[in-house]
Amino acid sequence: MKIKKLNSTQIYKGEFISFYNDEILIDDKIKTVREYIIYPPAVGIIPVLENEKIVMVEQFRYANNMFSLEIPAGKILDNEDLKYAAIRELEEETGFRTSPENLVKLYTYTPAISYSTEKLTIFVAKNLEKTEQDPDEDEIIKVKILSLYEILDLINENKIMDSKTVLAILMYKYSFMEKYGEV
């Protein structure tokens, strides 16, 4: 399959997100339009305490007018190293810190592959040290500490609706723990 971009129009440019409308030609015969979002890469972290509990964040999500229980996560800043972005976001949102050697990459995925460039890398963080929570000034965040099975129950009850969290927790349960054992 051969794809040729005929033209690209930026519809909107925001602080972190941009919308584009591209006219493309497929195999030199099918002319069509693709609309998509340019969004920076991000990281998500599953912070696991020594007692096997997981540090979660409950934060207000304006677009859906609701509080959402999630793993801590955030955008990568200016070509920042993935592990350092994860450490920064972990401490900002939860008040826990770890070092790069205590982060294990779980997986990278594209949350909305059909219309967004975002790639999200999920890490498992261990050997956490308590520091001070320092969320961005516009973030409303409460830290919650739950067992893996409490989180799985909330997912099963449709009380956790955030896709990165659902995928991360299920991958942690069925992939990471199988490979590395009960942590």
C-alpha positions in Angstrom: 0.0 0.0 0.0 1.3 3.4 -1.0 0.2 6.5 0.9 1.0 10.0 -0.4 0.1 13.2 1.6 -1.3 15.8 -0.8 -1.7 18.5 1.8 -1.9 19.1 5.5 -3.9 21.7 7.3 -3.5 22.6 11.0 -7.1 23.2 12.2 -6.2 24.1 15.8 -3.0 24.5 17.9 -3.4 24.4 21.7 -0.9 24.3 24.6 -0.4 20.5 24.2 -2.7 19.3 21.5 -3.0 20.1 17.8 -5.6 19.0 15.3 -4.8 18.3 11.6 -6.7 17.5 8.5 -4.7 15.8 5.8 -5.7 15.0 2.2 -4.0 11.8 1.1 -3.8 9.6 -1.9 -3.9 5.8 -1.4 -2.2 3.6 -4.1 -2.4 6.5 -6.6 -6.1 6.2 -7.0 -8.2 6.7 -3.8 -8.3 10.3 -2.5 -9.5 10.8 1.0 -9.1 12.8 4.2 -7.6 11.8 7.5 -8.2 13.9 10.7 -5.9 13.4 13.6 -4.5 14.8 16.8 -0.8 15.5 17.6 -0.3 14.8 21.3 3.0 14.4 23.1 4.1 11.0 24.5 3.3 10.3 28.1 4.2 7.9 30.9 2.0 6.0 33.5 3.3 4.4 36.7 2.1 1.6 38.8 3.6 2.4 42.2 3.9 -0.7 44.3 4.5 -0.3 48.1 6.4 -2.8 50.2 3.1 -4.2 51.5 2.0 -4.9 47.9 -0.5 -2.0 47.9 -0.7 0.2 44.9 -0.6 4.0 45.0 -3.5 5.5 42.9 -4.6 9.0 42.3 -8.2 10.3 42.1 -8.4 13.4 40.1 -11.0 15.6 38.5 -11.3 15.2 34.8 -13.0 18.3 33.3 -14.0 16.9 29.9 -16.2 14.2 31.6 -17.0 16.3 34.7 -16.0 13.5 37.1 -13.4 12.3 39.5 -11.5 9.4 38.1 -9.4 6.8 39.9 -6.2 6.3 37.9 -2.5 5.3 38.0 -0.3 8.4 38.2 0.6 9.6 34.7 1.6 12.6 32.6 3.2 14.1 29.5 6.9 13.8 28.7 8.5 17.3 28.7 10.9 18.4 25.9 12.4 15.0 24.9 12.7 14.1 28.6 14.0 10.5 29.3 11.0 8.2 29.9 12.2 7.0 33.3 12.9 10.5 34.5 9.5 11.6 33.3 7.9 8.7 35.3 9.9 9.6 38.4 8.9 13.3 38.1 5.2 12.5 37.5 5.1 9.9 40.3 6.5 12.4 42.9 4.3 15.3 41.7 1.1 13.4 41.8 1.6 11.0 44.7 4.4 12.3 47.0 6.4 9.1 46.4 9.8 8.9 44.7 12.0 6.1 43.4 15.1 5.8 41.3 15.5 4.7 37.7 16.8 1.3 38.6 13.6 0.6 40.5 11.4 1.2 37.4 10.5 -1.7 35.1 8.9 -0.9 31.8 5.7 -2.8 31.4 4.7 -1.8 27.9 4.1 1.0 25.4 0.8 1.5 23.6 -1.2 4.0 21.6 -4.4 4.8 23.4 -6.2 6.2 20.3 -4.3 4.8 17.3 -6.9 5.7 14.7 -6.8 9.5 15.4 -3.9 10.4 17.8 -0.1 10.2 17.8 0.1 9.7 21.5 2.2 6.9 22.8 1.9 6.0 26.5 4.7 4.0 28.3 3.7 2.2 31.5 6.2 1.5 34.3 6.1 -0.5 37.5 7.8 1.4 40.3 9.1 -0.2 43.5 11.2 0.8 46.5 9.2 3.9 47.0 10.3 6.6 49.3 7.7 9.1 50.8 8.4 12.7 49.9 5.9 15.6 49.3 3.1 15.6 46.7 3.5 18.6 44.4 0.7 18.5 41.7 0.5 21.1 39.0 -1.5 24.1 40.2 -4.5 23.2 38.1 -4.6 19.5 39.2 -7.1 18.4 41.8 -5.6 15.1 43.1 -6.2 12.8 46.1 -3.9 9.9 46.8 -5.5 6.5 47.4 -3.7 3.3 48.4 -5.4 0.1 47.4 -4.6 -3.6 47.1 -4.4 -5.0 43.6 -7.6 -7.0 44.2 -9.5 -3.9 45.4 -8.5 -2.2 42.1 -9.5 -5.3 40.1 -12.9 -5.2 41.8 -13.3 -1.5 41.0 -12.5 -2.3 37.3 -15.0 -5.2 37.3 -17.7 -2.9 38.8 -17.0 -0.3 36.1 -15.9 2.2 38.7 -12.5 2.6 37.1 -13.1 3.8 33.5 -9.7 5.2 32.6 -8.2 3.0 29.8 -4.5 3.5 30.7 -5.3 2.3 34.3 -7.4 -0.6 33.2 -4.8 -1.8 30.7 -1.9 -1.2 33.1 -3.5 -3.0 36.0 -4.5 -6.0 33.9 -1.0 -6.1 32.3 0.5 -5.9 35.7 -1.6 -8.7 37.1 -1.4 -11.1 34.1 2.0 -10.3 32.6 4.4 -8.6 35.0 3.5 -10.7 38.1 3.6 -13.9 36.0 7.1 -13.0 34.8 8.6 -11.5 38.0 6.4 -13.2 40.6 4.4 -11.7 43.4 6.3 -8.5 44.1 
